Amino acid sequence: MPRNIKNERVSNLAMKLAEETGASITDAVGTAVEARLQELHRERERVGLAEKLMEIGRHCAIHAPADWLTRDFDQELYGEKGLPQ
């Protein structure tokens, strides 16, 4: 079902994008909408991945030896110059 852009600013942006890309207005708008949708999906995937990693961290912390929670691993792993030992 065709849609008409009734917002002058959006219409001008669509025309400018079409001119700069050499695409039709329809193709330019379609490409822009697809790109934004892909960006949103990547953001959601990152949030989902971050939550999965946090869950793994919580699970590991429960099963880690008690002294691991108070150790300063930065001191053990890196020297004074911040390089691995």
C-alpha positions in Angstrom: 0.0 0.0 0.0 1.6 3.3 -1.1 2.3 6.0 1.5 2.7 9.7 1.0 5.1 11.8 3.0 3.1 14.6 4.4 5.8 16.2 6.5 7.7 18.8 4.5 11.0 18.3 6.5 10.9 14.6 6.0 10.0 14.9 2.3 12.9 17.3 1.8 15.3 14.9 3.6 14.1 12.1 1.4 14.6 14.1 -1.8 18.1 15.2 -0.6 19.0 11.6 0.2 17.8 10.4 -3.2 19.8 13.2 -5.0 23.0 12.4 -3.1 22.7 8.6 -3.6 21.4 8.7 -7.2 18.5 6.5 -6.1 14.9 7.1 -6.5 13.1 8.6 -3.5 11.4 5.3 -2.9 14.7 3.3 -3.0 16.5 5.9 -0.8 13.7 5.9 1.8 13.6 2.1 1.7 17.3 1.8 2.2 17.3 4.3 5.0 14.5 2.5 6.8 16.2 -0.9 6.4 19.4 0.5 7.7 17.7 1.9 10.8 15.9 -1.4 11.4 19.1 -3.3 11.2 20.7 -0.8 13.7 17.9 -1.4 16.1 18.2 -5.1 15.8 22.0 -4.9 16.5 21.3 -2.8 19.5 18.9 -5.3 20.9 21.3 -8.2 20.2 24.0 -6.3 22.1 21.8 -5.8 25.1 20.8 -9.5 25.0 24.4 -10.6 24.7 25.4 -8.3 27.6 22.7 -9.8 29.8 23.8 -13.3 28.9 27.4 -12.5 29.8 26.3 -11.0 33.1 24.3 -14.1 33.9 27.4 -16.2 33.1 29.4 -13.9 35.4 26.8 -14.3 38.2 26.8 -18.1 37.8 30.7 -18.2 37.9 30.8 -15.9 41.0 28.5 -18.3 42.9 30.8 -21.2 42.2 34.1 -19.3 42.6 36.3 -19.8 45.6 35.5 -17.2 48.3 39.0 -15.6 48.0 38.5 -14.8 44.3 35.9 -12.2 45.2 38.4 -10.2 47.2 41.5 -10.7 45.1 42.9 -7.8 43.1 43.5 -9.5 39.7 44.8 -6.3 38.2 47.8 -6.5 40.6 48.4 -10.1 39.8 48.0 -9.9 36.0 49.5 -6.6 35.1 52.7 -4.9 36.0 53.3 -1.3 37.0 53.3 -0.1 33.4 49.9 -1.8 32.7 51.4 -4.7 30.7 50.7 -8.3 31.3 53.3 -10.0 33.6 
